[in-house]
């Protein structure tokens, strides 16, 4: 279809026939495209805003500056760990065996609408294991389904479904950066540890309450996918949108010189994996595998080994790793600034000895009649802030000092407070395209092509999960921080 025909088809869509959510989504897309800066700009604004706030609170400019510099590198180990979470998922998703599984899965749906719902549910399920795997695999799956000639797939709706794992799923699973950080004493900033202690997965993602939320999110997301997917006559395929569906596979290559032999041979792969088997056996035989995976180093080691094994030959892994690097640029650039912000919040004191974190925590306590109200306030606050700082782990380091201090004073369960944050924080991803970028690169689309659909997901999910998360707080009993 030519560009002229496409524009004509879009122009023929009467605005008056769109429902209120569709019109709202379109306005949000237009606003975002015109006014929304890069997420890095928001980080810089946050630094300036918090620094000014700390000075107005009574801290000296020199103290604020020193705190920013002192804290800037506090999250380096965690930054590297989270970057490898994304890279590990990407590398596994690009491996030849996974690509073969993807082609088989693409044959499962029988209709275009069923395909959109199938992609959405799979995206959420994969995100519970690895958000990088979910994002990349879902994008590749959408393209594979779009290559079929026997069904008419709305490429935009399917692409939006592939983003569900990042919009409402991944913080409920083992790649939740907030839950991972709190489960590892070595990852928790020194200023935060006395407030939160170590919070294991058994108090966060492995609770039955989180299972209830996860099931509700999956069912709600699937229903929205089903009812918002255009009928076959109105569906816009990849061809209609001018997207060329080329091959995503890593092209097999052959050595061109004697020195290339080991790059194209599985010998080193076999030896390295064999070397790691003893460690894996000893580590995972000692207890619950999910608890064992709560260690980010263990998690990343397992995924990297899986990627090495699935790619089989070093050359294939090298190429997949190189393709994964752009997906973590935002993490590497922004996380140090979040660490600096956290240091300002928790270390710069006014003449009375109170930090800005203390004051914000007292506000939460004063506004909370009980732990349920507190949970609702935390959820609302985290969702709003998440629109401007689209990074679950980095943003948690900013929020945790005062949110968890308030939780201790109110008597709210610390583990579920982390999960309330997780449940709320990810929802703005539906309308902030920061984490869409790797998916958009795979699909060959722009954020405006997906946000019309993801905004509907946001508008329906937000009130439902906010109330559910707050209500479930009443099922927990508070216990003080557990020190390592």
Secondary structure, 3 states (H helix, E strand, C coil): CCHHHHHHHHHCCCHHHCCHHHHHHHHHHHHHHHHCCCHHHHHHHHHHHHHHHHHHCCCCHHHHHHHHHHHCCCCHHHHHHHHHHHHHHHHHHCCHHHHHHHHHHCCCCCCHHHHHHHHHHHHHHHHCCCHHHHHHHHHHHHHHHHCCCCCCCCHHHHHHHCCHHHHHHHHHCCCCHHHHHHHCCCCCCHHHHHHHECCCHHHCCCCHHHHHHHHHHHHHHHHHHHHHCCCCCCCCCCCCCCCCCCCCCCCCCCCCCHHHHHHHCCHHHHHHHHHHHHHHHHHHCCCCHHHHCCCHHHHHHHHHHHHHHHHCCHHHHHHHHHHHHHHHHHHHHHHHHHHHHHHHHHHCECCCCCEHHHHHHHHHHHHCCCHHHHHHHHHHHHHHHHHHCCCHHHHHHHHHHHHHHHHHHHCCCHHHHHHHHHHHHCHHHHCCHHHHHHHHHHHCCCHHHHHHHHHHHHHHHHHHHHHHHHHHHHHCCCCCCECC
